[in-house]
Amino acid sequence: MSDILNVIYAIWVLIFFITFLYYIVKLFSQMISWYGVPYVPSSDFKVDKLVLELEIKKWQKFLDLWSGDWRILESIWKKYPELKLYWIENSYFPYKLSLKRKEKNTLDYTIYKKNFFKEDFSKYDVFYAFMIDYLMLKIWTKIKKECKTGTLFYSNSFQIKWEKPYKTIKASENSFIYVYKV
């Protein structure tokens, strides 16, 4: 009887360990990346240049797609406090940290924890993203499909293949933000 109990106990410990390991790996991978995109913050000079060159009206809604940190929205909010600013973050830790920072600094923007590919883009007027090539193309395709004429998409560093930018913002000698217009 004790041999059976030892086997059951060993199986239970193994199941617990595998489950624990699974959640640790999942949590760690969300901290590091999402959709294979590592966390790389937008440089300060690009954030400043974006805010300086941003084409937006007071009534428009701005959406930062998976920003990883809150600097883009904070910088825009400081210059345009009347704007409706939104941020979609799918990774657990950046989402929780941004909520705490928002509450601490009483910033006025909305943060959603979700997959932005499941979001209805038609309710936004201006988008910003810093991703990798294949995701930028996928995002742009979704914006063109769901958004009205005149919607702007600011792409940090990555050009949309086969699409001519509406405008190119030179942030430094070899660093650009590409603006696309529906």
ZIVEN-V277243 format. One record per pair of residues at least 12 apart in sequence whose C-alpha atoms are under 10 Angstrom apart, sorted by sequence separation. I is the first residue (numbers start at 1). GAP is how many residues later the second one is. D is the distance in Angstrom with one decimal. If there is no record, write none. Layout:
i:gap:d
I:GAP:D
I:GAP:D
This chain:
i:gap:d
73:12:6.9
99:12:7.5
127:12:9.7
140:12:9.9
153:12:9.6
154:12:10.0
157:12:10.0
165:12:9.7
166:12:7.8
167:12:5.0
168:12:8.8
73:13:7.9
98:13:8.0
99:13:9.8
127:13:9.7
140:13:7.5
153:13:9.5
154:13:9.3
155:13:9.6
156:13:9.5
165:13:6.1
166:13:5.6
167:13:6.9
62:14:9.4
73:14:7.8
139:14:9.2
140:14:10.0
152:14:8.8
154:14:9.3
157:14:9.8
164:14:9.3
165:14:5.6
166:14:4.9
167:14:8.7
72:15:9.6
96:15:9.9
140:15:9.3
154:15:9.5
156:15:9.9
164:15:9.2
165:15:4.9
166:15:5.8
95:16:7.7
127:16:8.7
139:16:10.0
164:16:7.6
165:16:7.6
166:16:9.1
70:17:8.6
95:17:8.0
96:17:9.2
126:17:9.8
136:17:9.9
157:17:9.4
158:17:9.8
159:17:9.2
163:17:8.2
164:17:9.5
69:18:9.9
95:18:6.5
121:18:9.7
125:18:9.7
157:18:6.5
158:18:8.2
159:18:8.5
160:18:8.5
68:19:9.6
94:19:9.7
95:19:9.7
124:19:9.4
136:19:7.5
141:19:9.8
156:19:8.7
157:19:5.4
158:19:7.6
159:19:6.3
160:19:9.7
67:20:7.3
68:20:9.3
69:20:9.2
122:20:9.6
136:20:9.6
140:20:7.7
156:20:6.7
157:20:5.5
158:20:7.2
159:20:8.9
160:20:8.6
51:21:8.2
62:21:7.6
63:21:8.7
64:21:8.0
65:21:8.6
66:21:6.9
67:21:7.6
68:21:7.0
92:21:7.8
117:21:9.0
121:21:7.6
122:21:7.7
126:21:9.8
137:21:9.4
139:21:9.8
155:21:8.7
156:21:4.6
157:21:7.0
159:21:9.3
50:22:8.5
51:22:9.5
54:22:8.8
58:22:7.7
60:22:9.7
61:22:6.7
62:22:6.4
63:22:6.2
64:22:6.3
65:22:6.1
66:22:5.4
67:22:6.8
68:22:9.0
86:22:9.3
87:22:7.6
88:22:8.5
89:22:7.3
90:22:8.0
91:22:7.5
92:22:9.8
117:22:7.8
120:22:9.3
121:22:6.4
122:22:9.5
124:22:9.7
125:22:7.6
136:22:7.3
137:22:8.6
138:22:9.4
155:22:5.6
156:22:6.4
48:23:10.0
52:23:9.9
57:23:9.3
58:23:9.0
59:23:8.1
60:23:6.7
61:23:4.9
62:23:4.9
63:23:4.7
64:23:4.7
65:23:5.4
66:23:4.6
67:23:9.7
68:23:8.0
85:23:7.5
86:23:5.6
87:23:6.2
88:23:5.8
89:23:6.2
90:23:5.1
91:23:8.4
116:23:9.0
119:23:10.0
120:23:9.4
121:23:9.5
122:23:8.9
123:23:8.9
124:23:7.6
125:23:8.0
132:23:9.8
135:23:9.9
136:23:8.0
137:23:5.7
140:23:9.7
154:23:6.5
155:23:5.0
156:23:8.8
47:24:7.6
48:24:8.8
51:24:6.9
52:24:9.1
56:24:9.3
58:24:6.3
59:24:6.6
60:24:6.7
61:24:6.0
62:24:6.0
63:24:5.5
64:24:6.5
65:24:7.0
66:24:6.8
70:24:8.8
84:24:8.1
85:24:4.8
86:24:4.7
87:24:4.8
88:24:4.8
89:24:5.0
90:24:4.9
91:24:9.3
121:24:9.0
122:24:5.1
123:24:7.6
124:24:9.2
125:24:9.4
126:24:9.0
127:24:8.1
128:24:8.6
129:24:7.9
130:24:8.6
131:24:8.1
132:24:9.5
133:24:9.5
134:24:9.7
136:24:6.6
137:24:7.4
153:24:9.9
154:24:5.8
155:24:6.2
42:25:8.5
47:25:6.1
50:25:9.3
51:25:5.8
57:25:9.7
58:25:5.4
59:25:7.5
60:25:8.9
61:25:7.5
62:25:8.4
63:25:7.5
64:25:8.8
65:25:9.4
66:25:8.3
68:25:9.1
69:25:6.5
70:25:9.5
83:25:8.9
84:25:6.7
85:25:6.4
86:25:5.8
87:25:6.2
88:25:5.9
89:25:6.2
90:25:5.7
117:25:8.0
121:25:5.9
122:25:4.5
123:25:9.2
125:25:7.8
126:25:5.8
127:25:6.2
128:25:5.9
129:25:6.5
130:25:6.1
131:25:7.6
132:25:8.8
133:25:6.2
135:25:9.7
136:25:9.3
137:25:9.7
153:25:8.0
154:25:4.5
155:25:7.9
41:26:7.7
42:26:9.3
46:26:9.5
47:26:9.5
50:26:8.6
51:26:9.4
57:26:7.9
58:26:8.1
68:26:5.7
69:26:8.5
81:26:9.0
82:26:8.9
83:26:8.7
84:26:8.2
85:26:8.7
86:26:7.8
87:26:8.6
88:26:6.4
89:26:7.4
90:26:7.9
120:26:7.4
121:26:6.3
122:26:7.0
125:26:5.0
126:26:4.8
127:26:4.7
128:26:4.7
129:26:5.4
130:26:4.8
131:26:8.5
132:26:6.8
133:26:7.5
134:26:8.9
137:26:9.5
153:26:5.5
154:26:6.5
39:27:9.6
40:27:9.1
41:27:6.9
42:27:8.9
44:27:8.6
47:27:10.0
48:27:7.6
51:27:9.6
52:27:8.9
56:27:8.8
67:27:8.8
68:27:8.0
70:27:9.1
71:27:9.9
81:27:7.7
87:27:9.9
88:27:7.5
89:27:7.9
120:27:9.1
121:27:9.7
124:27:7.9
125:27:6.5
126:27:5.9
127:27:6.0
128:27:6.0
129:27:6.2
130:27:7.1
131:27:7.6
132:27:9.6
133:27:7.3
134:27:9.5
152:27:6.7
153:27:5.0
154:27:9.0
39:28:8.7
40:28:7.9
41:28:7.0
43:28:9.6
44:28:9.3
47:28:7.3
48:28:9.1
51:28:7.6
66:28:9.3
67:28:9.8
69:28:8.5
70:28:6.4
74:28:9.0
81:28:9.4
88:28:6.3
124:28:9.4
125:28:8.6
126:28:7.7
127:28:8.4
128:28:7.6
129:28:9.4
130:28:7.6
133:28:8.3
152:28:5.7
153:28:6.4
37:29:9.9
39:29:6.4
40:29:9.4
41:29:9.5
42:29:8.3
43:29:10.0
47:29:8.8
51:29:9.2
66:29:9.4
68:29:9.8
69:29:7.0
70:29:9.6
78:29:9.1
87:29:9.5
122:29:9.2
129:29:9.3
151:29:8.3
152:29:4.7
153:29:8.3
38:30:9.5
39:30:9.0
41:30:8.7
42:30:8.0
68:30:8.8
77:30:7.7
78:30:10.0
150:30:9.4
151:30:5.6
152:30:6.6
41:31:9.5
44:31:10.0
70:31:8.3
74:31:9.7
77:31:7.5
88:31:8.9
150:31:5.8
151:31:5.3
34:32:8.9
70:32:8.6
77:32:8.0
149:32:7.6
150:32:5.3
74:33:7.4
148:33:9.8
149:33:5.0
34:34:10.0
73:34:9.1
74:34:8.9
148:34:7.0
33:35:9.5
73:35:9.3
74:35:8.7
147:35:7.5
73:36:7.6
144:36:9.9
146:36:9.9
31:37:9.5
73:37:9.9
144:37:8.7
145:37:9.2
86:38:8.9
143:38:9.6
144:38:5.8
85:39:9.5
143:39:7.7
84:40:9.4
87:40:9.8
140:40:8.4
70:41:9.9
85:41:9.7
86:41:9.5
87:41:9.6
140:41:9.7
140:42:9.1
63:46:9.9
66:46:9.8
62:47:9.7
63:47:9.4
64:47:9.5
66:47:9.4
130:47:9.4
63:48:9.7
66:48:9.4
129:48:9.8
66:49:8.9
128:49:9.7
65:50:9.5
66:50:8.0
128:50:10.0
65:51:7.0
128:51:9.2
64:52:10.0
65:52:9.8
127:52:9.5
127:53:9.7
34:55:9.6
35:55:9.9
39:55:9.9
73:55:10.0
126:55:9.4
34:56:7.4
72:56:8.9
33:57:9.8
34:57:6.9
33:58:7.8
63:58:8.9
31:59:10.0
32:59:8.6
30:60:8.1
31:60:6.3
63:60:9.7
30:61:5.1
31:61:7.0
32:61:9.7
62:61:9.6
63:61:6.6
67:61:8.5
29:62:8.9
30:62:6.6
31:62:6.2
61:62:7.5
62:62:6.2
63:62:7.9
64:62:8.6
65:62:7.2
66:62:9.1
67:62:7.0
68:62:9.6
28:63:9.9
30:63:7.8
31:63:7.5
60:63:9.4
61:63:5.0
62:63:6.1
63:63:6.3
64:63:5.9
65:63:6.2
66:63:7.1
67:63:7.3
27:64:8.7
28:64:9.7
30:64:9.2
60:64:7.3
61:64:5.3
62:64:4.7
63:64:4.9
64:64:4.9
65:64:5.3
66:64:8.1
67:64:9.1
27:65:7.6
28:65:9.5
60:65:5.7
61:65:6.3
62:65:5.8
63:65:6.4
64:65:6.2
65:65:7.9
66:65:8.5
27:66:8.6
59:66:9.4
60:66:7.4
61:66:8.7
62:66:7.9
63:66:8.8
64:66:9.1
65:66:9.0
57:68:9.4
56:69:8.3
57:69:9.7
56:70:7.3
55:71:8.4
54:72:9.2
65:74:9.3
50:78:9.4
34:81:9.7
42:87:9.6
42:88:7.4
41:89:8.4
64:89:10.0
40:90:8.4
62:90:9.5
63:90:9.5
64:90:9.5
39:91:9.7
40:91:9.0
60:91:9.8
62:91:9.8
39:92:9.3
37:93:9.4
38:93:8.7
37:94:6.5
38:94:9.4
36:95:9.5
37:95:6.8
56:95:9.9
35:96:9.4
36:96:8.8
56:96:8.9
35:97:9.6
55:97:8.2
37:98:9.0
54:98:9.7
36:99:9.7
55:99:10.0
35:100:8.4
54:100:8.8
50:104:8.4
50:106:9.2
47:109:9.6
46:110:8.2
46:111:9.6
43:113:9.9
42:114:7.8
42:115:9.6
54:115:9.8
53:116:7.6
50:119:7.9
49:120:7.7
50:120:9.7
49:121:8.1
50:121:8.3
49:122:6.0
46:123:9.2
48:123:8.7
49:123:9.4
46:124:8.8
47:124:8.9
53:124:10.0
55:124:9.8
46:125:5.6
54:125:9.6
45:126:6.6
46:126:8.2
50:126:9.9
44:127:10.0
45:127:8.0
49:127:9.6
50:127:7.6
43:128:9.6
49:128:8.8
46:129:8.1
45:130:9.7
46:130:8.0
47:130:9.9
46:131:7.7
43:132:10.0
